[in-house]
């Protein structure tokens, strides 16, 4: 089979190349899946660069999320059938024609859900809904997030609104406000405007902001923290701009704010099965009724990986870049 492989760590556009690999055979409790589509995530590219929390042995394949069709069953697998469409969000090496995954790590895809949406279902949407669920917010509570025009930011806004939460987003450029408004997300403030705090107060009408999500790092994390009410919670989700946080000690001490991290792959792995199932059912319902949208910026063949990586890094991109074997 064909697969994207890198022999060294480095720029994904340069070190990833299509190679012939043996067709994998599923072991006990495993399933072989024929890949249909797979998204490019930042953490996939960081892994290829060798800068993520997981560092594979070289030479290594790449990619972690995909939608595909069950091709072969390993011993003892009874809950899935050959020909069934499934998704995975935590199986390494899926940028290939086929991959093997634990049967327990695969989620059946309901009829009516397009491959383009199913391909992106797990990593970002499930992380977004798990993040919201972990905060224990009640209907009417206020949540603020930066990187509001990022993939997870858009999903948090849509899923939060569907749960009756008031979600307000921060973006670093004014153009991001218009981009989100075009997607039906209106509560957005651009921090490149000196009056952004006044604009935020107009939106919230002075209501306390219970929780904040930081996906940027640096001074942007401090901006989110500064808006939280007493006994608020700041969740660190990512570090798009800086690996360090610039937080004012006074905001933490005098507001008695809790600062904690969120790593979706660990949260998903440790989540009780009934809770996991409930959240996936909510995601399916939101996607099928149009409450949650998962746009696609483009689809590239594996041979076109350099262009796909470049497209994934374009500023202002709306939607995920997908790979097709």
C-alpha positions, 0 to 999 in steps of 0.5 A, a space after each residue: 500500500 501507499 503511505 506518507 512516510 518521513 525518515 527524519 524530523 523536519 518541515 512536513 512539506 519537505 520530509 514527508 513522501 509517499 512510500 510503499 509499505 506492507 499491507 497491515 494485518 489486524 491482530 486480535 481486537 483490531 480492524 483494518 480500515 481502507 482510508 477515505 479521507 483524513 484531515 491535517 491537524 496542527 498536532 500531526 505537523 508538530 509530530 512530523 517536526 518532532 516538537 509534539 508530546 508524542 515522538 514516533 520512531 523513524 522512519 514513521 508514518 503520519 496522521 491520526 484521524 480518518 474516516 474509512 471503510 472496515 476492510 478486515 476484522 481481527 480475531 474477537 471483533 464482533 461489534 463491527 462488520 466489513 464494509 461499515 464506515 467508521 472514524 478514528 481520532 487517535 490512531 497513528 499512521 492513517 495518512 495511508 491507503 489502509 491502517 489498523 486500529 483497535 476496534 474499541 477506538 473506532 466509531 461507526 458513522 451514521 447514514 447521512 453524514 458526508 465523508 468530508 464531515 465524518 473525517 473531521 469528527 473526532 479530534 476537533 469536534 469531540 475535543 470541543 464538546 469534551 472541553 465544554 462538558 468538562 467546565 460544568 457550565 449551566 445554561 446562561 453562563 458566559 464563556 470567553 475564548 481566544 483563537 475564536 476563528 480557529 477550528 476549535 473556536 468555531 466549534 466551541 461557539 456553535 456547540 456552546 450556543 446549542 447548549 444555551 451558553 453565552 460564548 464570546 470570542 477574541 480574535 487578533 485581527 478585525 477581519 476575523 470578526 467578519 469571517 465569523 459573522 459570515 458563519 453565523 457567529 456574532 459575539 466576537 471582539 478583535 483585540 487589535 482595536 484599542 477599545 476591545 474591552 469596552 466592546 466586550 463589556 457591551 456584549 456581556 452587559 457586565 455579566 460575569 464571565 465564568 470560564 475562559 479558554 486559551 489556545 494562543 499562549 503569550 499575552 493573549 492568555 493574559 487577555 483572557 484571564 483578565 476578563 474572568 470573574 472571581 472564582 473563574 476557570 482558565 483552561 489552556 487548550 493550545 499554544 498557537 503563538 507561544 509556549 509560555 503564558 503571560 499571566 498577571 499574578 494579581 488576576 490569579 490571586 485576587 480573583 482566585 482563578 483556577 488555571 488548568 490544562 486540557 489535552 483532548 487525547 488523554 481526556 478521551 482515553 480516560 472518559 467513561 464509555 457512557 459519557 463518550 457515547 452521549 457526547 458522540 450522539 450529541 455531535 451526530 445530532 448537531 451535525 445532521 441538523 446543521 447546528 455544527 458545521 465542519 467546512 473543508 478548505 480543500 482536498 489533496 492527494 497523498 502525492 500532493 502533500 507539500 501543497 496540502 501542508 502549505 494550504 493548511 498553513 494559510 492565514 484566514 483559512 476556513 475549514 480543514 485541509 483533507 488528504 485522500 489516498 
